[in-house]
Amino acid sequence: EGDVISIRKKNFVIVWLANFFVSASTTMIVPFLSLYIETLSTFSNGFVQRWSGYVFGITFLMAFL
């Protein structure tokens, strides 16, 4: 039984670290997201802002699910 607990703790630490790095990378991408979307084509400012919001918001929706 002691081995099962240590395996679970190790798995928990690995999953926690992976989640931390994914969250950290998401927060680093967000300021540049609208600039990236603008490079895809010539879009209006409203279109770029709307799609930046969609892409940013879907992160939290997927985390909820």
mmCIF file as Biopython writes it, N, C-alpha, C and O atoms, coordinates in Angstrom:
data_model
#
loop_
_atom_site.group_PDB
_atom_site.id
_atom_site.type_symbol
_atom_site.label_atom_id
_atom_site.label_alt_id
_atom_site.label_comp_id
_atom_site.label_asym_id
_atom_site.label_entity_id
_atom_site.label_seq_id
_atom_site.pdbx_PDB_ins_code
_atom_site.Cartn_x
_atom_site.Cartn_y
_atom_site.Cartn_z
_atom_site.occupancy
_atom_site.B_iso_or_equiv
_atom_site.auth_seq_id
_atom_site.auth_asym_id
_atom_site.pdbx_PDB_model_num
ATOM 1   N N  . GLU A ? 1  ? 0.825   -1.195 0.000   1.0 0.0 1  A 1 
ATOM 2   C CA . GLU A ? 1  ? 0.000   0.000  0.000   1.0 0.0 1  A 1 
ATOM 3   C C  . GLU A ? 1  ? 0.869   1.259  0.000   1.0 0.0 1  A 1 
ATOM 4   O O  . GLU A ? 1  ? 0.481   2.271  -0.584  1.0 0.0 1  A 1 
ATOM 5   N N  . GLY A ? 2  ? 2.015   1.214  0.632   1.0 0.0 2  A 1 
ATOM 6   C CA . GLY A ? 2  ? 2.910   2.365  0.663   1.0 0.0 2  A 1 
ATOM 7   C C  . GLY A ? 2  ? 3.423   2.721  -0.718  1.0 0.0 2  A 1 
ATOM 8   O O  . GLY A ? 2  ? 3.636   3.894  -1.025  1.0 0.0 2  A 1 
ATOM 9   N N  . ASP A ? 3  ? 3.626   1.692  -1.567  1.0 0.0 3  A 1 
ATOM 10  C CA . ASP A ? 3  ? 4.088   1.954  -2.929  1.0 0.0 3  A 1 
ATOM 11  C C  . ASP A ? 3  ? 3.023   2.661  -3.753  1.0 0.0 3  A 1 
ATOM 12  O O  . ASP A ? 3  ? 3.337   3.524  -4.573  1.0 0.0 3  A 1 
ATOM 13  N N  . VAL A ? 4  ? 1.760   2.296  -3.536  1.0 0.0 4  A 1 
ATOM 14  C CA . VAL A ? 4  ? 0.665   2.916  -4.288  1.0 0.0 4  A 1 
ATOM 15  C C  . VAL A ? 4  ? 0.582   4.404  -3.961  1.0 0.0 4  A 1 
ATOM 16  O O  . VAL A ? 4  ? 0.364   5.227  -4.850  1.0 0.0 4  A 1 
ATOM 17  N N  . ILE A ? 5  ? 0.754   4.746  -2.692  1.0 0.0 5  A 1 
ATOM 18  C CA . ILE A ? 5  ? 0.690   6.152  -2.293  1.0 0.0 5  A 1 
ATOM 19  C C  . ILE A ? 5  ? 1.849   6.929  -2.902  1.0 0.0 5  A 1 
ATOM 20  O O  . ILE A ? 5  ? 1.654   8.048  -3.378  1.0 0.0 5  A 1 
ATOM 21  N N  . SER A ? 6  ? 3.037   6.364  -2.897  1.0 0.0 6  A 1 
ATOM 22  C CA . SER A ? 6  ? 4.177   7.084  -3.465  1.0 0.0 6  A 1 
ATOM 23  C C  . SER A ? 6  ? 4.025   7.248  -4.976  1.0 0.0 6  A 1 
ATOM 24  O O  . SER A ? 6  ? 4.428   8.273  -5.526  1.0 0.0 6  A 1 
ATOM 25  N N  . ILE A ? 7  ? 3.455   6.261  -5.651  1.0 0.0 7  A 1 
ATOM 26  C CA . ILE A ? 7  ? 3.213   6.381  -7.092  1.0 0.0 7  A 1 
ATOM 27  C C  . ILE A ? 7  ? 2.180   7.472  -7.347  1.0 0.0 7  A 1 
ATOM 28  O O  . ILE A ? 7  ? 2.324   8.266  -8.276  1.0 0.0 7  A 1 
ATOM 29  N N  . ARG A ? 8  ? 1.142   7.508  -6.524  1.0 0.0 8  A 1 
ATOM 30  C CA . ARG A ? 8  ? 0.115   8.544  -6.690  1.0 0.0 8  A 1 
ATOM 31  C C  . ARG A ? 8  ? 0.688   9.930  -6.437  1.0 0.0 8  A 1 
ATOM 32  O O  . ARG A ? 8  ? 0.358   10.878 -7.149  1.0 0.0 8  A 1 
ATOM 33  N N  . LYS A ? 9  ? 1.540   10.054 -5.431  1.0 0.0 9  A 1 
ATOM 34  C CA . LYS A ? 9  ? 2.168   11.350 -5.159  1.0 0.0 9  A 1 
ATOM 35  C C  . LYS A ? 9  ? 3.053   11.777 -6.324  1.0 0.0 9  A 1 
ATOM 36  O O  . LYS A ? 9  ? 3.050   12.943 -6.719  1.0 0.0 9  A 1 
ATOM 37  N N  . LYS A ? 10 ? 3.805   10.836 -6.869  1.0 0.0 10 A 1 
ATOM 38  C CA . LYS A ? 10 ? 4.672   11.149 -8.005  1.0 0.0 10 A 1 
ATOM 39  C C  . LYS A ? 10 ? 3.837   11.573 -9.208  1.0 0.0 10 A 1 
ATOM 40  O O  . LYS A ? 10 ? 4.171   12.549 -9.880  1.0 0.0 10 A 1 
ATOM 41  N N  . ASN A ? 11 ? 2.759   10.852 -9.483  1.0 0.0 11 A 1 
ATOM 42  C CA . ASN A ? 11 ? 1.879   11.215 -10.594 1.0 0.0 11 A 1 
ATOM 43  C C  . ASN A ? 11 ? 1.242   12.584 -10.368 1.0 0.0 11 A 1 
ATOM 44  O O  . ASN A ? 11 ? 1.114   13.374 -11.303 1.0 0.0 11 A 1 
ATOM 45  N N  . PHE A ? 12 ? 0.844   12.862 -9.133  1.0 0.0 12 A 1 
ATOM 46  C CA . PHE A ? 12 ? 0.250   14.157 -8.820  1.0 0.0 12 A 1 
ATOM 47  C C  . PHE A ? 12 ? 1.240   15.287 -9.069  1.0 0.0 12 A 1 
ATOM 48  O O  . PHE A ? 12 ? 0.877   16.314 -9.644  1.0 0.0 12 A 1 
ATOM 49  N N  . VAL A ? 13 ? 2.463   15.111 -8.649  1.0 0.0 13 A 1 
ATOM 50  C CA . VAL A ? 13 ? 3.487   16.145 -8.855  1.0 0.0 13 A 1 
ATOM 51  C C  . VAL A ? 13 ? 3.737   16.362 -10.341 1.0 0.0 13 A 1 
ATOM 52  O O  . VAL A ? 13 ? 3.869   17.504 -10.780 1.0 0.0 13 A 1 
ATOM 53  N N  . ILE A ? 14 ? 3.804   15.294 -11.117 1.0 0.0 14 A 1 
ATOM 54  C CA . ILE A ? 14 ? 4.031   15.415 -12.560 1.0 0.0 14 A 1 
ATOM 55  C C  . ILE A ? 14 ? 2.876   16.151 -13.227 1.0 0.0 14 A 1 
ATOM 56  O O  . ILE A ? 14 ? 3.104   17.043 -14.044 1.0 0.0 14 A 1 
ATOM 57  N N  . VAL A ? 15 ? 1.651   15.795 -12.893 1.0 0.0 15 A 1 
ATOM 58  C CA . VAL A ? 15 ? 0.480   16.454 -13.483 1.0 0.0 15 A 1 
ATOM 59  C C  . VAL A ? 15 ? 0.411   17.911 -13.041 1.0 0.0 15 A 1 
ATOM 60  O O  . VAL A ? 15 ? 0.073   18.782 -13.842 1.0 0.0 15 A 1 
ATOM 61  N N  . TRP A ? 16 ? 0.725   18.186 -11.780 1.0 0.0 16 A 1 
ATOM 62  C CA . TRP A ? 16 ? 0.701   19.554 -11.289 1.0 0.0 16 A 1 
ATOM 63  C C  . TRP A ? 16 ? 1.729   20.409 -12.021 1.0 0.0 16 A 1 
ATOM 64  O O  . TRP A ? 16 ? 1.426   21.534 -12.417 1.0 0.0 16 A 1 
ATOM 65  N N  . LEU A ? 17 ? 2.936   19.893 -12.203 1.0 0.0 17 A 1 
ATOM 66  C CA . LEU A ? 17 ? 3.970   20.641 -12.920 1.0 0.0 17 A 1 
ATOM 67  C C  . LEU A ? 17 ? 3.583   20.881 -14.377 1.0 0.0 17 A 1 
ATOM 68  O O  . LEU A ? 17 ? 3.803   21.969 -14.908 1.0 0.0 17 A 1 
ATOM 69  N N  . ALA A ? 18 ? 3.012   19.876 -15.017 1.0 0.0 18 A 1 
ATOM 70  C CA . ALA A ? 18 ? 2.577   20.041 -16.408 1.0 0.0 18 A 1 
ATOM 71  C C  . ALA A ? 18 ? 1.500   21.115 -16.501 1.0 0.0 18 A 1 
ATOM 72  O O  . ALA A ? 18 ? 1.536   21.954 -17.402 1.0 0.0 18 A 1 
ATOM 73  N N  . ASN A ? 19 ? 0.551   21.094 -15.584 1.0 0.0 19 A 1 
ATOM 74  C CA . ASN A ? 19 ? -0.505  22.106 -15.569 1.0 0.0 19 A 1 
ATOM 75  C C  . ASN A ? 19 ? 0.073   23.495 -15.319 1.0 0.0 19 A 1 
ATOM 76  O O  . ASN A ? 19 ? -0.373  24.468 -15.926 1.0 0.0 19 A 1 
ATOM 77  N N  . PHE A ? 20 ? 1.043   23.594 -14.446 1.0 0.0 20 A 1 
ATOM 78  C CA . PHE A ? 20 ? 1.683   24.879 -14.164 1.0 0.0 20 A 1 
ATOM 79  C C  . PHE A ? 20 ? 2.359   25.440 -15.409 1.0 0.0 20 A 1 
ATOM 80  O O  . PHE A ? 20 ? 2.200   26.620 -15.722 1.0 0.0 20 A 1 
ATOM 81  N N  . PHE A ? 21 ? 3.112   24.603 -16.122 1.0 0.0 21 A 1 
ATOM 82  C CA . PHE A ? 21 ? 3.813   25.083 -17.311 1.0 0.0 21 A 1 
ATOM 83  C C  . PHE A ? 21 ? 2.847   25.457 -18.434 1.0 0.0 21 A 1 
ATOM 84  O O  . PHE A ? 21 ? 3.097   26.414 -19.166 1.0 0.0 21 A 1 
ATOM 85  N N  . VAL A ? 22 ? 1.766   24.725 -18.576 1.0 0.0 22 A 1 
ATOM 86  C CA . VAL A ? 22 ? 0.765   25.074 -19.594 1.0 0.0 22 A 1 
ATOM 87  C C  . VAL A ? 22 ? 0.111   26.409 -19.247 1.0 0.0 22 A 1 
ATOM 88  O O  . VAL A ? 22 ? -0.069  27.256 -20.122 1.0 0.0 22 A 1 
ATOM 89  N N  . SER A ? 23 ? -0.242  26.601 -17.990 1.0 0.0 23 A 1 
ATOM 90  C CA . SER A ? 23 ? -0.855  27.868 -17.576 1.0 0.0 23 A 1 
ATOM 91  C C  . SER A ? 23 ? 0.116   29.031 -17.733 1.0 0.0 23 A 1 
ATOM 92  O O  . SER A ? 23 ? -0.272  30.113 -18.172 1.0 0.0 23 A 1 
ATOM 93  N N  . ALA A ? 24 ? 1.363   28.811 -17.380 1.0 0.0 24 A 1 
ATOM 94  C CA . ALA A ? 24 ? 2.361   29.876 -17.519 1.0 0.0 24 A 1 
ATOM 95  C C  . ALA A ? 24 ? 2.579   30.241 -18.980 1.0 0.0 24 A 1 
ATOM 96  O O  . ALA A ? 24 ? 2.707   31.419 -19.312 1.0 0.0 24 A 1 
ATOM 97  N N  . SER A ? 25 ? 2.622   29.253 -19.844 1.0 0.0 25 A 1 
ATOM 98  C CA . SER A ? 25 ? 2.834   29.554 -21.264 1.0 0.0 25 A 1 
ATOM 99  C C  . SER A ? 25 ? 1.626   30.260 -21.866 1.0 0.0 25 A 1 
ATOM 100 O O  . SER A ? 25 ? 1.781   31.098 -22.754 1.0 0.0 25 A 1 
ATOM 101 N N  . THR A ? 26 ? 0.437   29.938 -21.400 1.0 0.0 26 A 1 
ATOM 102 C CA . THR A ? 26 ? -0.762  30.618 -21.892 1.0 0.0 26 A 1 
ATOM 103 C C  . THR A ? 26 ? -0.720  32.096 -21.532 1.0 0.0 26 A 1 
ATOM 104 O O  . THR A ? 26 ? -1.051  32.942 -22.362 1.0 0.0 26 A 1 
ATOM 105 N N  . THR A ? 27 ? -0.319  32.417 -20.313 1.0 0.0 27 A 1 
ATOM 106 C CA . THR A ? 27 ? -0.272  33.820 -19.915 1.0 0.0 27 A 1 
ATOM 107 C C  . THR A ? 27 ? 0.814   34.580 -20.657 1.0 0.0 27 A 1 
ATOM 108 O O  . THR A ? 27 ? 0.719   35.800 -20.790 1.0 0.0 27 A 1 
ATOM 109 N N  . MET A ? 28 ? 1.837   33.903 -21.143 1.0 0.0 28 A 1 
ATOM 110 C CA . MET A ? 28 ? 2.877   34.574 -21.923 1.0 0.0 28 A 1 
ATOM 111 C C  . MET A ? 28 ? 2.445   34.814 -23.362 1.0 0.0 28 A 1 
ATOM 112 O O  . MET A ? 28 ? 2.941   35.738 -24.008 1.0 0.0 28 A 1 
ATOM 113 N N  . ILE A ? 29 ? 1.543   34.009 -23.868 1.0 0.0 29 A 1 
ATOM 114 C CA . ILE A ? 29 ? 1.100   34.123 -25.257 1.0 0.0 29 A 1 
ATOM 115 C C  . ILE A ? 29 ? 0.032   35.195 -25.422 1.0 0.0 29 A 1 
ATOM 116 O O  . ILE A ? 29 ? -0.030  35.840 -26.469 1.0 0.0 29 A 1 
ATOM 117 N N  . VAL A ? 30 ? -0.793  35.395 -24.433 1.0 0.0 30 A 1 
ATOM 118 C CA . VAL A ? 30 ? -1.968  36.262 -24.552 1.0 0.0 30 A 1 
ATOM 119 C C  . VAL A ? 30 ? -1.632  37.677 -25.035 1.0 0.0 30 A 1 
ATOM 120 O O  . VAL A ? 30 ? -2.350  38.181 -25.899 1.0 0.0 30 A 1 
ATOM 121 N N  . PRO A ? 31 ? -0.588  38.353 -24.534 1.0 0.0 31 A 1 
ATOM 122 C CA . PRO A ? 31 ? -0.333  39.714 -25.027 1.0 0.0 31 A 1 
ATOM 123 C C  . PRO A ? 31 ? -0.010  39.776 -26.520 1.0 0.0 31 A 1 
ATOM 124 O O  . PRO A ? 31 ? -0.248  40.804 -27.154 1.0 0.0 31 A 1 
ATOM 125 N N  . PHE A ? 32 ? 0.520   38.713 -27.084 1.0 0.0 32 A 1 
ATOM 126 C CA . PHE A ? 32 ? 0.923   38.710 -28.488 1.0 0.0 32 A 1 
ATOM 127 C C  . PHE A ? 32 ? -0.101  38.056 -29.404 1.0 0.0 32 A 1 
ATOM 128 O O  . PHE A ? 32 ? 0.113   37.973 -30.613 1.0 0.0 32 A 1 
ATOM 129 N N  . LEU A ? 33 ? -1.195  37.598 -28.846 1.0 0.0 33 A 1 
ATOM 130 C CA . LEU A ? 33 ? -2.183  36.862 -29.625 1.0 0.0 33 A 1 
ATOM 131 C C  . LEU A ? 33 ? -2.813  37.720 -30.714 1.0 0.0 33 A 1 
ATOM 132 O O  . LEU A ? 33 ? -2.960  37.266 -31.848 1.0 0.0 33 A 1 
ATOM 133 N N  . SER A ? 34 ? -3.183  38.942 -30.387 1.0 0.0 34 A 1 
ATOM 134 C CA . SER A ? 34 ? -3.805  39.807 -31.395 1.0 0.0 34 A 1 
ATOM 135 C C  . SER A ? 34 ? -2.817  40.158 -32.501 1.0 0.0 34 A 1 
ATOM 136 O O  . SER A ? 34 ? -3.210  40.285 -33.660 1.0 0.0 34 A 1 
ATOM 137 N N  . LEU A ? 35 ? -1.543  40.314 -32.161 1.0 0.0 35 A 1 
ATOM 138 C CA . LEU A ? 35 ? -0.537  40.597 -33.191 1.0 0.0 35 A 1 
ATOM 139 C C  . LEU A ? 35 ? -0.394  39.420 -34.143 1.0 0.0 35 A 1 
ATOM 140 O O  . LEU A ? 35 ? -0.235  39.612 -35.348 1.0 0.0 35 A 1 
ATOM 141 N N  . TYR A ? 36 ? -0.451  38.216 -33.615 1.0 0.0 36 A 1 
ATOM 142 C CA . TYR A ? 36 ? -0.356  37.031 -34.464 1.0 0.0 36 A 1 
ATOM 143 C C  . TYR A ? 36 ? -1.563  36.923 -35.389 1.0 0.0 36 A 1 
ATOM 144 O O  . TYR A ? 36 ? -1.409  36.625 -36.574 1.0 0.0 36 A 1 
ATOM 145 N N  . ILE A ? 37 ? -2.746  37.158 -34.867 1.0 0.0 37 A 1 
ATOM 146 C CA . ILE A ? 37 ? -3.956  37.059 -35.692 1.0 0.0 37 A 1 
ATOM 147 C C  . ILE A ? 37 ? -3.922  38.105 -36.805 1.0 0.0 37 A 1 
ATOM 148 O O  . ILE A ? 37 ? -4.377  37.837 -37.917 1.0 0.0 37 A 1 
ATOM 149 N N  . GLU A ? 38 ? -3.389  39.294 -36.517 1.0 0.0 38 A 1 
ATOM 150 C CA . GLU A ? 38 ? -3.282  40.335 -37.546 1.0 0.0 38 A 1 
ATOM 151 C C  . GLU A ? 38 ? -2.368  39.918 -38.691 1.0 0.0 38 A 1 
ATOM 152 O O  . GLU A ? 38 ? -2.577  40.348 -39.825 1.0 0.0 38 A 1 
ATOM 153 N N  . THR A ? 39 ? -1.362  39.093 -38.423 1.0 0.0 39 A 1 
ATOM 154 C CA . THR A ? 39 ? -0.435  38.684 -39.482 1.0 0.0 39 A 1 
ATOM 155 C C  . THR A ? 39 ? -1.051  37.662 -40.429 1.0 0.0 39 A 1 
ATOM 156 O O  . THR A ? 39 ? -0.504  37.426 -41.507 1.0 0.0 39 A 1 
ATOM 157 N N  . LEU A ? 40 ? -2.163  37.054 -40.063 1.0 0.0 40 A 1 
ATOM 158 C CA . LEU A ? 40 ? -2.770  36.034 -40.916 1.0 0.0 40 A 1 
ATOM 159 C C  . LEU A ? 40 ? -3.404  36.627 -42.165 1.0 0.0 40 A 1 
ATOM 160 O O  . LEU A ? 40 ? -3.436  35.982 -43.213 1.0 0.0 40 A 1 
ATOM 161 N N  . SER A ? 41 ? -3.910  37.851 -42.062 1.0 0.0 41 A 1 
ATOM 162 C CA . SER A ? 41 ? -4.527  38.537 -43.201 1.0 0.0 41 A 1 
ATOM 163 C C  . SER A ? 41 ? -4.835  39.968 -42.776 1.0 0.0 41 A 1 
ATOM 164 O O  . SER A ? 41 ? -4.460  40.389 -41.682 1.0 0.0 41 A 1 
ATOM 165 N N  . THR A ? 42 ? -5.511  40.708 -43.632 1.0 0.0 42 A 1 
ATOM 166 C CA . THR A ? 42 ? -5.905  42.072 -43.269 1.0 0.0 42 A 1 
ATOM 167 C C  . THR A ? 42 ? -7.313  42.027 -42.692 1.0 0.0 42 A 1 
ATOM 168 O O  . THR A ? 42 ? -8.298  41.970 -43.427 1.0 0.0 42 A 1 
ATOM 169 N N  . PHE A ? 43 ? -7.390  42.054 -41.376 1.0 0.0 43 A 1 
ATOM 170 C CA . PHE A ? 43 ? -8.660  41.995 -40.667 1.0 0.0 43 A 1 
ATOM 171 C C  . PHE A ? 43 ? -8.924  43.331 -39.989 1.0 0.0 43 A 1 
ATOM 172 O O  . PHE A ? 43 ? -7.998  44.098 -39.727 1.0 0.0 43 A 1 
ATOM 173 N N  . SER A ? 44 ? -10.187 43.603 -39.708 1.0 0.0 44 A 1 
ATOM 174 C CA . SER A ? 44 ? -10.539 44.814 -38.960 1.0 0.0 44 A 1 
ATOM 175 C C  . SER A ? 44 ? -10.139 44.637 -37.494 1.0 0.0 44 A 1 
ATOM 176 O O  . SER A ? 44 ? -9.932  43.519 -37.022 1.0 0.0 44 A 1 
ATOM 177 N N  . ASN A ? 45 ? -10.036 45.761 -36.789 1.0 0.0 45 A 1 
ATOM 178 C CA . ASN A ? 45 ? -9.655  45.697 -35.373 1.0 0.0 45 A 1 
ATOM 179 C C  . ASN A ? 45 ? -10.679 44.923 -34.548 1.0 0.0 45 A 1 
ATOM 180 O O  . ASN A ? 45 ? -10.313 44.169 -33.646 1.0 0.0 45 A 1 
ATOM 181 N N  . GLY A ? 46 ? -11.944 45.106 -34.854 1.0 0.0 46 A 1 
ATOM 182 C CA . GLY A ? 46 ? -12.985 44.382 -34.125 1.0 0.0 46 A 1 
ATOM 183 C C  . GLY A ? 46 ? -12.883 42.882 -34.313 1.0 0.0 46 A 1 
ATOM 184 O O  . GLY A ? 46 ? -13.070 42.117 -33.366 1.0 0.0 46 A 1 
ATOM 185 N N  . PHE A ? 47 ? -12.586 42.459 -35.539 1.0 0.0 47 A 1 
ATOM 186 C CA . PHE A ? 47 ? -12.440 41.035 -35.830 1.0 0.0 47 A 1 
ATOM 187 C C  . PHE A ? 47 ? -11.270 40.449 -35.049 1.0 0.0 47 A 1 
ATOM 188 O O  . PHE A ? 47 ? -11.385 39.374 -34.460 1.0 0.0 47 A 1 
ATOM 189 N N  . VAL A ? 48 ? -10.153 41.154 -35.048 1.0 0.0 48 A 1 
ATOM 190 C CA . VAL A ? 48 ? -8.959  40.671 -34.337 1.0 0.0 48 A 1 
ATOM 191 C C  . VAL A ? 48 ? -9.226  40.595 -32.840 1.0 0.0 48 A 1 
ATOM 192 O O  . VAL A ? 48 ? -8.857  39.614 -32.195 1.0 0.0 48 A 1 
ATOM 193 N N  . GLN A ? 49 ? -9.856  41.608 -32.288 1.0 0.0 49 A 1 
ATOM 194 C CA . GLN A ? 49 ? -10.152 41.602 -30.854 1.0 0.0 49 A 1 
ATOM 195 C C  . GLN A ? 49 ? -11.131 40.496 -30.487 1.0 0.0 49 A 1 
ATOM 196 O O  . GLN A ? 49 ? -10.974 39.835 -29.460 1.0 0.0 49 A 1 
ATOM 197 N N  . ARG A ? 50 ? -12.136 40.297 -31.323 1.0 0.0 50 A 1 
ATOM 198 C CA . ARG A ? 50 ? -13.129 39.252 -31.056 1.0 0.0 50 A 1 
ATOM 199 C C  . ARG A ? 50 ? -12.470 37.878 -31.063 1.0 0.0 50 A 1 
ATOM 200 O O  . ARG A ? 50 ? -12.695 37.083 -30.150 1.0 0.0 50 A 1 
ATOM 201 N N  . TRP A ? 51 ? -11.660 37.588 -32.080 1.0 0.0 51 A 1 
ATOM 202 C CA . TRP A ? 51 ? -11.038 36.275 -32.165 1.0 0.0 51 A 1 
ATOM 203 C C  . TRP A ? 51 ? -9.958  36.076 -31.105 1.0 0.0 51 A 1 
ATOM 204 O O  . TRP A ? 51 ? -9.741  34.951 -30.653 1.0 0.0 51 A 1 
ATOM 205 N N  . SER A ? 52 ? -9.291  37.131 -30.706 1.0 0.0 52 A 1 
ATOM 206 C CA . SER A ? 52 ? -8.350  37.023 -29.589 1.0 0.0 52 A 1 
ATOM 207 C C  . SER A ? 52 ? -9.096  36.631 -28.321 1.0 0.0 52 A 1 
ATOM 208 O O  . SER A ? 52 ? -8.624  35.800 -27.544 1.0 0.0 52 A 1 
ATOM 209 N N  . GLY A ? 53 ? -10.255 37.228 -28.117 1.0 0.0 53 A 1 
ATOM 210 C CA . GLY A ? 53 ? -11.078 36.871 -26.960 1.0 0.0 53 A 1 
ATOM 211 C C  . GLY A ? 53 ? -11.572 35.443 -27.015 1.0 0.0 53 A 1 
ATOM 212 O O  . GLY A ? 53 ? -11.586 34.747 -26.000 1.0 0.0 53 A 1 
ATOM 213 N N  . TYR A ? 54 ? -11.984 34.997 -28.207 1.0 0.0 54 A 1 
ATOM 214 C CA . TYR A ? 54 ? -12.435 33.607 -28.354 1.0 0.0 54 A 1 
ATOM 215 C C  . TYR A ? 54 ? -11.312 32.626 -28.012 1.0 0.0 54 A 1 
ATOM 216 O O  . TYR A ? 54 ? -11.513 31.673 -27.260 1.0 0.0 54 A 1 
ATOM 217 N N  . VAL A ? 55 ? -10.144 32.871 -28.569 1.0 0.0 55 A 1 
ATOM 218 C CA . VAL A ? 55 ? -9.025  31.945 -28.353 1.0 0.0 55 A 1 
ATOM 219 C C  . VAL A ? 55 ? -8.609  31.945 -26.888 1.0 0.0 55 A 1 
ATOM 220 O O  . VAL A ? 55 ? -8.308  30.891 -26.328 1.0 0.0 55 A 1 
ATOM 221 N N  . PHE A ? 56 ? -8.589  33.115 -26.267 1.0 0.0 56 A 1 
ATOM 222 C CA . PHE A ? 56 ? -8.227  33.191 -24.858 1.0 0.0 56 A 1 
ATOM 223 C C  . PHE A ? 56 ? -9.300  32.540 -23.986 1.0 0.0 56 A 1 
ATOM 224 O O  . PHE A ? 56 ? -8.977  31.839 -23.027 1.0 0.0 56 A 1 
ATOM 225 N N  . GLY A ? 57 ? -10.558 32.765 -24.309 1.0 0.0 57 A 1 
ATOM 226 C CA . GLY A ? 57 ? -11.651 32.226 -23.507 1.0 0.0 57 A 1 
ATOM 227 C C  . GLY A ? 57 ? -11.808 30.722 -23.605 1.0 0.0 57 A 1 
ATOM 228 O O  . GLY A ? 57 ? -12.218 30.081 -22.637 1.0 0.0 57 A 1 
ATOM 229 N N  . ILE A ? 58 ? -11.491 30.152 -24.748 1.0 0.0 58 A 1 
ATOM 230 C CA . ILE A ? 58 ? -11.654 28.702 -24.920 1.0 0.0 58 A 1 
ATOM 231 C C  . ILE A ? 58 ? -10.719 27.926 -23.997 1.0 0.0 58 A 1 
ATOM 232 O O  . ILE A ? 58 ? -10.994 26.776 -23.652 1.0 0.0 58 A 1 
ATOM 233 N N  . THR A ? 59 ? -9.610  28.557 -23.597 1.0 0.0 59 A 1 
ATOM 234 C CA . THR A ? 59 ? -8.686  27.910 -22.665 1.0 0.0 59 A 1 
ATOM 235 C C  . THR A ? 59 ? -9.397  27.575 -21.362 1.0 0.0 59 A 1 
ATOM 236 O O  . THR A ? 59 ? -9.263  26.467 -20.842 1.0 0.0 59 A 1 
ATOM 237 N N  . PHE A ? 60 ? -10.146 28.526 -20.840 1.0 0.0 60 A 1 
ATOM 238 C CA . PHE A ? 60 ? -10.829 28.310 -19.570 1.0 0.0 60 A 1 
ATOM 239 C C  . PHE A ? 60 ? -12.035 27.395 -19.731 1.0 0.0 60 A 1 
ATOM 240 O O  . PHE A ? 60 ? -12.380 26.655 -18.810 1.0 0.0 60 A 1 
ATOM 241 N N  . LEU A ? 61 ? -12.671 27.440 -20.883 1.0 0.0 61 A 1 
ATOM 242 C CA . LEU A ? 61 ? -13.778 26.519 -21.137 1.0 0.0 61 A 1 
ATOM 243 C C  . LEU A ? 61 ? -13.275 25.076 -21.152 1.0 0.0 61 A 1 
ATOM 244 O O  . LEU A ? 61 ? -13.903 24.194 -20.566 1.0 0.0 61 A 1 
ATOM 245 N N  . MET A ? 62 ? -12.158 24.835 -21.812 1.0 0.0 62 A 1 
ATOM 246 C CA . MET A ? 62 ? -11.598 23.481 -21.859 1.0 0.0 62 A 1 
ATOM 247 C C  . MET A ? 62 ? -11.101 23.044 -20.482 1.0 0.0 62 A 1 
ATOM 248 O O  . MET A ? 62 ? -11.192 21.865 -20.139 1.0 0.0 62 A 1 
ATOM 249 N N  . ALA A ? 63 ? -10.582 23.972 -19.698 1.0 0.0 63 A 1 
ATOM 250 C CA . ALA A ? 63 ? -10.156 23.629 -18.340 1.0 0.0 63 A 1 
ATOM 251 C C  . ALA A ? 63 ? -11.357 23.244 -17.483 1.0 0.0 63 A 1 
ATOM 252 O O  . ALA A ? 63 ? -11.258 22.370 -16.622 1.0 0.0 63 A 1 
ATOM 253 N N  . PHE A ? 64 ? -12.487 23.896 -17.723 1.0 0.0 64 A 1 
ATOM 254 C CA . PHE A ? 64 ? -13.704 23.575 -16.983 1.0 0.0 64 A 1 
ATOM 255 C C  . PHE A ? 64 ? -14.215 22.186 -17.339 1.0 0.0 64 A 1 
ATOM 256 O O  . PHE A ? 64 ? -14.643 21.428 -16.468 1.0 0.0 64 A 1 
ATOM 257 N N  . LEU A ? 65 ? -14.167 21.862 -18.619 1.0 0.0 65 A 1 
ATOM 258 C CA . LEU A ? 65 ? -14.670 20.562 -19.055 1.0 0.0 65 A 1 
ATOM 259 C C  . LEU A ? 65 ? -13.729 19.469 -18.608 1.0 0.0 65 A 1 
ATOM 260 O O  . LEU A ? 65 ? -13.975 18.294 -18.878 1.0 0.0 65 A 1 
#
